[in-house]
């Protein structure tokens, strides 16, 4: 163990690494509840998605330990899962099988890029401000989905409106009451406040604790009659169903269900690029950011063994797609384990083991309702929004494209539209204002802009 993980060389020990791994798991275990809920919106079997999520997280995190010896954990990424369900499937009309094929293709491309220097070329081609804008836009998109899932925001004559029982019934054509939809909205608001307090207090695992506390409050409400399940309109019992024991949900409803029939359309290529773009920059950004905090960067500011880390991410994404998971990526929550002293892959091994054990607790994770996971989405949105401070708003030729990129994602309900509009506006504004030479814009940016314009012309 010492020889492989080099614990002494990294100034750590077995106890510290295991504690760090447990801490990382606690801060990101919410994905086991949130991901099945989001992917179910695309028509996928919720139990099967839970199993796929746990397995993809286990494989990716273990590969990170073995290939790169870093204390980073992987799981199906927030934002990318929302893009999968709400944009690719519900928005573009692709089947979830075709969407999984896009994730699989992105993983294969990422493997090739991880073996070559093309990755650096793509990474360097996108301006830093635009990279930050993508993160911010995804944050707003995720937060918006959270507010929708909680029913805090619903449709209406003004496109959107704040919740009321009467408005909810009118919009959805149902006969709901305070005891089903109303109380869940109130619980979601309480959950957001509770989670926010724990974030401010810097409590470890704050997002997971926020989910569990909100769920527990819901169970209490059900016990005293404040919440009454109404399955006909989608409000179910909040108690875990242990009737089948602790059996692992079958993966078969979604395993290997790839559909290559629609892969040659321009829209499909854009979908693959969006998955690749977000996965690549999210992973690299997380690796660099967390590594700098842990003191893992070398004297030149580079991360040793980054090729192994990227390969772990790429292989996990490819394998995860076959199992039925959306894009697997390195989680920024790994920083919590680093803060506990994690410095080697042994911490990742501990996290991977816990993901494996979680497979036997599926009744608990699958009983968690959407109003309890909504606060997690809102808070993750906040974390991603903080990247806005990295955008140079003094340079309007940078700020305006970033602004367009950011607002396009929630307003058009699409991450890829935000990326497309951000790239096109960036190239156009800098070209017309004559700032191209000053900024030495990459040829690849022109290529991307042209491809995105062609997409709008012919689609």
C-alpha positions as CSV (number, residue, x, y, z in Angstrom):
1,X,0.0,0.0,0.0
2,X,2.8,2.4,0.9
3,X,4.7,1.5,-2.2
4,X,1.7,2.1,-4.5
5,X,0.1,5.1,-3.0
6,X,3.3,6.7,-1.6
7,X,1.6,7.9,1.6
8,X,4.8,9.1,3.4
9,X,6.0,10.9,0.3
10,X,2.7,12.8,0.2
11,X,2.8,13.5,4.0
12,X,-0.3,11.4,4.9
13,X,-1.3,8.1,6.5
14,X,-4.0,5.4,6.1
15,X,-6.3,6.9,8.7
16,X,-6.2,10.4,7.2
17,X,-6.8,9.0,3.7
18,X,-9.8,6.9,4.7
19,X,-11.3,9.8,6.6
20,X,-10.9,12.0,3.6
21,X,-12.5,9.4,1.4
22,X,-15.5,9.1,3.7
23,X,-15.8,12.9,3.8
24,X,-15.8,13.1,0.0
25,X,-18.5,10.5,-0.2
26,X,-20.6,12.3,2.3
27,X,-20.5,15.5,0.3
28,X,-21.4,13.9,-3.1
29,X,-23.7,11.0,-2.1
30,X,-26.6,13.3,-3.0
31,X,-26.0,12.3,-6.6
32,X,-27.4,8.8,-5.8
33,X,-30.7,10.5,-5.0
34,X,-30.7,13.3,-7.5
35,X,-29.5,11.6,-10.6
36,X,-32.2,8.9,-10.8
37,X,-34.8,11.6,-10.2
38,X,-33.5,13.7,-13.1
39,X,-33.0,10.8,-15.5
40,X,-36.5,9.5,-14.7
41,X,-37.8,12.6,-16.5
42,X,-36.2,11.2,-19.7
43,X,-38.3,8.0,-19.3
44,X,-35.5,5.8,-17.7
45,X,-36.1,3.3,-15.0
46,X,-35.3,5.0,-11.7
47,X,-34.0,1.9,-9.9
48,X,-31.8,1.0,-12.8
49,X,-30.4,4.5,-13.0
50,X,-29.6,4.3,-9.3
51,X,-27.5,1.2,-9.9
52,X,-25.8,2.7,-13.0
53,X,-25.0,5.8,-11.0
54,X,-23.4,3.9,-8.2
55,X,-21.4,1.6,-10.5
56,X,-20.2,4.4,-12.7
57,X,-19.1,6.3,-9.6
58,X,-17.4,3.3,-8.2
59,X,-15.5,2.5,-11.5
60,X,-14.5,6.1,-12.2
61,X,-13.3,6.8,-8.7
62,X,-11.4,3.6,-8.5
63,X,-9.7,4.3,-11.9
64,X,-8.7,7.7,-10.6
65,X,-6.9,6.0,-7.7
66,X,-5.2,3.4,-9.8
67,X,-4.3,5.4,-12.9
68,X,-3.4,8.8,-11.3
69,X,-3.1,8.2,-7.5
70,X,-5.2,11.3,-6.7
71,X,-7.9,11.9,-4.0
72,X,-10.5,12.8,-6.6
73,X,-13.9,11.2,-6.9
74,X,-16.1,10.8,-10.0
75,X,-19.8,10.4,-10.6
76,X,-22.4,11.3,-13.2
77,X,-22.1,15.1,-13.4
78,X,-24.8,17.6,-12.3
79,X,-25.7,19.8,-15.3
80,X,-24.7,17.1,-17.7
81,X,-27.5,14.9,-16.4
82,X,-30.0,17.8,-16.7
83,X,-28.8,18.5,-20.2
84,X,-29.3,14.8,-21.0
85,X,-32.8,14.7,-19.7
86,X,-34.3,18.1,-20.3
87,X,-32.5,19.2,-23.5
88,X,-31.5,16.2,-25.5
89,X,-34.5,14.0,-24.7
90,X,-37.3,16.3,-23.8
91,X,-36.1,19.3,-25.8
92,X,-34.7,17.8,-29.0
93,X,-36.9,14.8,-28.9
94,X,-34.2,12.1,-29.0
95,X,-34.8,8.9,-27.2
96,X,-32.8,8.3,-24.0
97,X,-31.2,5.4,-25.9
98,X,-29.8,7.8,-28.5
99,X,-28.8,10.2,-25.8
100,X,-26.8,7.5,-24.1
101,X,-25.1,6.8,-27.5
102,X,-24.0,10.5,-27.6
103,X,-22.5,10.0,-24.1
104,X,-20.8,6.9,-25.3
105,X,-19.4,8.6,-28.4
106,X,-18.2,11.5,-26.3
107,X,-16.4,9.1,-24.0
108,X,-14.6,7.4,-26.9
109,X,-13.5,10.8,-28.2
110,X,-12.3,11.8,-24.8
111,X,-10.3,8.7,-24.6
112,X,-8.6,9.5,-27.9
113,X,-8.0,13.1,-26.8
114,X,-6.6,11.9,-23.5
115,X,-4.0,9.9,-25.4
116,X,-2.9,12.8,-27.5
117,X,-2.2,16.5,-27.2
118,X,-5.4,17.5,-29.0
119,X,-7.0,18.0,-25.6
120,X,-4.6,20.9,-24.8
121,X,-5.4,22.4,-28.2
122,X,-9.1,22.4,-27.6
123,X,-8.8,23.6,-24.0
124,X,-6.5,26.5,-25.0
125,X,-8.7,27.5,-27.9
126,X,-11.7,28.5,-25.7
127,X,-11.1,31.8,-24.0
128,X,-10.9,31.6,-20.2
129,X,-13.8,34.0,-19.6
130,X,-16.1,31.9,-21.8
131,X,-15.1,28.8,-19.9
132,X,-16.2,30.5,-16.7
133,X,-19.4,31.7,-18.3
134,X,-20.3,28.1,-19.2
135,X,-20.0,27.1,-15.5
136,X,-22.2,30.1,-14.4
137,X,-24.9,29.4,-17.1
138,X,-25.1,25.7,-16.0
139,X,-25.4,26.8,-12.4
140,X,-28.5,29.0,-13.3
141,X,-29.9,26.2,-15.4
142,X,-29.6,23.6,-12.5
143,X,-31.0,26.1,-10.0
144,X,-34.0,26.7,-12.3
145,X,-34.6,23.0,-12.6
146,X,-34.5,22.7,-8.8
147,X,-37.1,25.4,-8.4
148,X,-39.3,23.6,-11.0
149,X,-38.9,20.2,-9.4
150,X,-39.9,21.8,-6.0
151,X,-43.0,23.4,-7.7
152,X,-41.8,26.8,-6.4
153,X,-41.9,28.0,-10.0
154,X,-44.7,26.8,-12.3
155,X,-46.0,27.7,-15.7
156,X,-48.6,30.5,-16.2
157,X,-49.9,33.3,-18.3
158,X,-46.7,35.2,-17.7
159,X,-44.7,32.2,-18.8
160,X,-43.5,31.6,-15.2
161,X,-45.2,32.3,-11.9
162,X,-44.6,31.6,-8.2
163,X,-46.5,28.7,-6.8
164,X,-50.1,28.6,-5.5
165,X,-52.3,25.6,-5.2
166,X,-55.0,27.2,-7.5
167,X,-52.4,28.1,-10.1
168,X,-50.8,24.7,-10.0
169,X,-54.2,23.0,-10.5
170,X,-55.1,25.3,-13.4
171,X,-51.8,24.8,-15.2
172,X,-51.7,21.0,-14.7
173,X,-55.4,20.2,-14.9
174,X,-55.4,18.4,-11.6
175,X,-57.2,18.7,-8.3
176,X,-54.2,18.9,-5.9
177,X,-54.4,20.4,-2.3
178,X,-52.2,21.8,0.3
179,X,-51.7,18.3,1.8
180,X,-50.0,17.0,-1.3
181,X,-48.4,19.7,-3.4
182,X,-48.7,22.7,-1.0
183,X,-46.8,21.1,1.9
184,X,-44.0,19.8,-0.4
185,X,-43.4,23.3,-1.7
186,X,-43.1,24.6,1.8
187,X,-40.8,21.8,2.8
188,X,-38.6,22.5,-0.3
189,X,-38.3,26.2,0.8
190,X,-37.4,25.1,4.3
191,X,-34.8,22.7,2.8
192,X,-33.2,25.5,0.8
193,X,-32.9,27.6,3.9
194,X,-31.5,24.7,6.0
195,X,-29.0,23.7,3.4
196,X,-27.9,27.4,3.0
197,X,-27.4,27.6,6.8
198,X,-25.2,24.5,6.7
199,X,-23.2,25.8,3.8
200,X,-22.6,29.0,5.6
201,X,-21.6,27.1,8.7
202,X,-19.2,25.0,6.6
203,X,-20.8,21.7,7.8
204,X,-19.3,18.7,6.0
205,X,-21.7,17.0,3.7
206,X,-24.1,20.0,3.9
207,X,-25.8,19.1,0.6
208,X,-26.5,15.5,1.6
209,X,-27.6,16.6,5.1
210,X,-29.9,19.1,3.5
211,X,-31.6,16.4,1.4
212,X,-31.9,14.1,4.4
213,X,-33.3,16.7,6.8
214,X,-35.9,17.9,4.2
215,X,-36.9,14.3,3.6
216,X,-37.1,13.6,7.4
217,X,-39.4,16.7,7.8
218,X,-41.6,15.3,5.0
219,X,-41.8,11.9,6.8
220,X,-42.8,13.7,10.0
221,X,-45.5,15.6,8.0
222,X,-46.8,12.3,6.6
223,X,-46.9,10.7,10.1
224,X,-49.0,13.6,11.5
225,X,-51.2,13.9,8.5
226,X,-49.9,17.2,7.1
227,X,-48.7,15.4,4.0
228,X,-51.1,12.9,2.3
229,X,-49.7,10.8,-0.6
230,X,-51.7,11.2,-3.8
231,X,-50.1,8.8,-6.3
232,X,-52.5,9.7,-9.1
233,X,-50.9,13.1,-9.5
234,X,-47.3,12.0,-8.6
235,X,-47.1,12.4,-4.8
236,X,-46.0,9.1,-3.3
237,X,-45.3,7.8,0.2
238,X,-42.1,9.1,1.7
239,X,-41.3,5.9,3.5
240,X,-38.6,3.5,2.0
241,X,-40.1,0.3,0.5
242,X,-38.1,-2.6,1.9
243,X,-40.6,-5.2,0.6
244,X,-37.9,-6.6,-1.7
245,X,-35.3,-6.4,1.0
246,X,-31.9,-4.8,0.2
247,X,-31.7,-6.3,-3.3
248,X,-29.8,-4.2,-5.8
249,X,-32.2,-2.8,-8.5
250,X,-31.7,-4.5,-11.9
251,X,-29.6,-2.8,-14.4
252,X,-31.2,-4.6,-17.3
253,X,-33.9,-2.0,-18.3
254,X,-31.1,0.4,-19.4
255,X,-27.9,-1.7,-19.8
256,X,-26.4,-1.7,-23.3
257,X,-29.4,0.2,-24.7
258,X,-27.4,2.3,-27.2
259,X,-29.1,3.5,-30.4
260,X,-26.9,4.6,-33.3
261,X,-29.7,5.3,-35.8
262,X,-29.7,9.1,-35.4
263,X,-26.0,9.8,-35.0
264,X,-25.3,11.4,-38.4
265,X,-27.5,14.5,-37.9
266,X,-25.9,17.9,-37.3
267,X,-27.9,18.3,-34.1
268,X,-26.5,15.0,-32.8
269,X,-23.0,16.2,-33.5
270,X,-23.7,19.4,-31.5
271,X,-25.1,17.3,-28.6
272,X,-21.8,15.2,-28.6
273,X,-19.8,18.4,-28.6
274,X,-21.8,19.9,-25.8
275,X,-21.2,16.8,-23.7
276,X,-17.5,16.8,-24.6
277,X,-17.1,20.5,-24.0
278,X,-18.7,20.6,-20.6
279,X,-17.1,17.3,-19.4
280,X,-13.6,18.3,-20.6
281,X,-13.6,21.8,-19.0
282,X,-15.4,20.7,-15.9
283,X,-12.9,17.9,-15.3
284,X,-9.8,20.0,-16.1
285,X,-11.1,22.9,-14.1
286,X,-11.9,20.7,-11.1
287,X,-8.5,18.9,-11.3
288,X,-6.5,22.2,-11.4
289,X,-8.7,23.9,-8.8
290,X,-8.7,21.1,-6.2
291,X,-5.0,20.2,-6.9
292,X,-3.9,23.8,-6.3
293,X,-5.6,23.8,-2.9
294,X,-4.0,20.5,-2.1
295,X,-0.5,21.6,-3.2
296,X,-0.4,18.9,-5.8
297,X,0.7,21.2,-8.7
298,X,4.4,21.3,-9.7
299,X,6.6,24.4,-9.8
300,X,5.3,25.2,-13.3
301,X,1.7,25.1,-12.1
302,X,1.0,21.8,-14.0
303,X,-0.6,18.7,-12.6
304,X,1.6,15.6,-12.8
305,X,-0.1,12.5,-14.1
306,X,-3.0,14.5,-15.5
307,X,-3.2,12.2,-18.5
308,X,-4.1,9.3,-16.1
309,X,-6.7,11.4,-14.4
310,X,-8.3,12.4,-17.7
311,X,-8.2,8.8,-18.9
312,X,-10.0,7.7,-15.7
313,X,-12.7,10.2,-16.5
314,X,-13.0,9.2,-20.1
315,X,-13.1,5.4,-19.5
316,X,-15.7,6.0,-16.7
317,X,-17.9,8.0,-19.1
318,X,-17.7,5.3,-21.8
319,X,-18.4,2.4,-19.4
320,X,-21.1,4.4,-17.6
321,X,-23.0,5.1,-20.9
322,X,-23.1,1.3,-21.6
323,X,-24.6,0.8,-18.1
324,X,-27.1,3.6,-18.6
325,X,-25.5,6.6,-16.8
326,X,-25.0,10.1,-18.1
327,X,-21.6,11.7,-18.5
328,X,-19.3,10.8,-15.6
329,X,-17.0,13.6,-14.4
330,X,-14.7,14.6,-11.6
331,X,-16.6,16.2,-8.8
332,X,-15.6,19.5,-7.3
333,X,-16.8,18.0,-3.9
334,X,-13.5,16.2,-3.9
335,X,-12.2,19.4,-2.4
336,X,-13.9,18.4,0.9
337,X,-11.8,15.3,1.1
338,X,-8.7,17.3,0.3
339,X,-9.6,19.7,3.1
340,X,-9.6,16.6,5.4
341,X,-6.0,15.8,4.4
342,X,-6.6,13.5,1.5
343,X,-3.5,13.5,-0.8
344,X,-3.4,10.1,-2.6
345,X,-5.6,7.6,-4.4
346,X,-6.2,5.7,-1.2
347,X,-8.8,8.3,-0.3
348,X,-10.5,7.6,-3.7
349,X,-10.4,3.8,-2.9
350,X,-12.3,4.5,0.3
351,X,-14.9,6.7,-1.6
352,X,-15.3,4.0,-4.3
353,X,-15.9,1.3,-1.6
354,X,-18.7,3.4,-0.1
355,X,-20.3,3.8,-3.5
356,X,-20.2,0.0,-3.8
357,X,-21.9,-0.4,-0.4
358,X,-24.6,2.1,-1.3
359,X,-25.9,-0.3,-3.9
360,X,-27.5,-2.2,-1.1
361,X,-29.3,0.9,0.2
362,X,-31.4,1.6,-2.9
363,X,-34.8,1.6,-1.1
364,X,-33.6,4.6,1.0
365,X,-32.1,6.6,-1.9
366,X,-35.1,5.9,-4.2
367,X,-37.6,7.0,-1.6
368,X,-36.2,10.5,-1.4
369,X,-38.7,12.8,-3.2
370,X,-37.9,15.6,-5.7
371,X,-38.8,18.3,-3.2
372,X,-36.0,17.0,-1.0
373,X,-33.4,17.0,-3.8
374,X,-34.5,20.4,-5.1
375,X,-32.5,22.3,-2.4
376,X,-29.4,20.3,-3.5
377,X,-29.9,21.5,-7.1
378,X,-30.4,25.1,-6.0
379,X,-27.2,25.0,-3.9
380,X,-25.1,23.3,-6.5
381,X,-26.3,26.0,-8.8
382,X,-24.9,28.5,-6.4
383,X,-21.5,26.8,-6.2
384,X,-21.3,26.9,-10.0
385,X,-22.5,30.6,-10.1
386,X,-19.4,31.6,-8.1
387,X,-17.3,31.3,-11.3
388,X,-18.8,34.6,-12.4
389,X,-16.1,36.5,-10.4
390,X,-13.5,35.1,-12.9
391,X,-15.1,36.9,-15.8
392,X,-13.5,40.2,-16.9
393,X,-16.5,42.6,-17.0
394,X,-14.2,45.5,-17.7
395,X,-13.6,44.3,-21.3
396,X,-17.0,44.4,-22.9
397,X,-15.8,42.3,-25.9
398,X,-15.4,39.5,-23.3
399,X,-18.3,40.4,-21.0
400,X,-21.1,40.6,-23.5
401,X,-20.5,37.1,-25.1
402,X,-20.2,35.7,-21.6
403,X,-23.5,37.4,-20.6
404,X,-25.2,35.9,-23.7
405,X,-23.8,32.5,-22.9
406,X,-25.0,32.7,-19.3
407,X,-28.6,33.9,-20.0
408,X,-29.1,31.6,-23.0
409,X,-28.8,28.4,-20.9
410,X,-31.8,28.9,-18.5
411,X,-33.8,31.0,-20.9
412,X,-33.6,28.5,-23.8
413,X,-33.5,25.6,-21.4
414,X,-30.4,24.3,-23.0
415,X,-26.7,24.1,-22.2
416,X,-25.7,23.6,-25.8
417,X,-27.6,26.7,-26.9
418,X,-25.6,28.7,-24.4
419,X,-22.3,27.3,-25.7
420,X,-23.3,27.9,-29.3
421,X,-24.5,31.5,-28.8
422,X,-21.5,32.2,-26.6
423,X,-19.0,31.1,-29.2
424,X,-20.7,32.8,-32.1
425,X,-21.1,36.1,-30.3
426,X,-17.5,36.0,-29.0
427,X,-16.1,35.5,-32.5
428,X,-18.5,38.0,-34.1
429,X,-18.0,40.8,-31.6
430,X,-14.2,40.5,-31.5
431,X,-14.0,40.2,-35.3
432,X,-16.1,43.2,-36.0
433,X,-14.5,45.4,-33.3
434,X,-11.0,44.5,-34.6
435,X,-9.8,42.9,-31.3
436,X,-9.0,39.5,-33.0
437,X,-5.3,40.2,-33.5
438,X,-5.0,41.6,-30.0
439,X,-6.4,38.5,-28.5
440,X,-4.9,36.1,-31.0
441,X,-8.1,34.1,-31.4
442,X,-7.6,30.5,-32.2
443,X,-8.5,29.2,-35.6
444,X,-10.5,26.5,-33.8
445,X,-12.8,29.2,-32.4
446,X,-13.6,30.3,-36.0
447,X,-14.3,26.7,-37.0
448,X,-16.7,26.2,-34.0
449,X,-18.5,29.5,-34.7
450,X,-19.1,28.5,-38.4
451,X,-20.3,25.0,-37.3
452,X,-22.8,26.5,-34.8
453,X,-24.0,29.1,-37.4
454,X,-24.6,26.2,-39.9
455,X,-26.6,24.4,-37.2
456,X,-29.0,27.4,-36.9
457,X,-29.3,27.8,-40.7
458,X,-30.0,24.2,-41.5
459,X,-31.9,23.0,-38.5
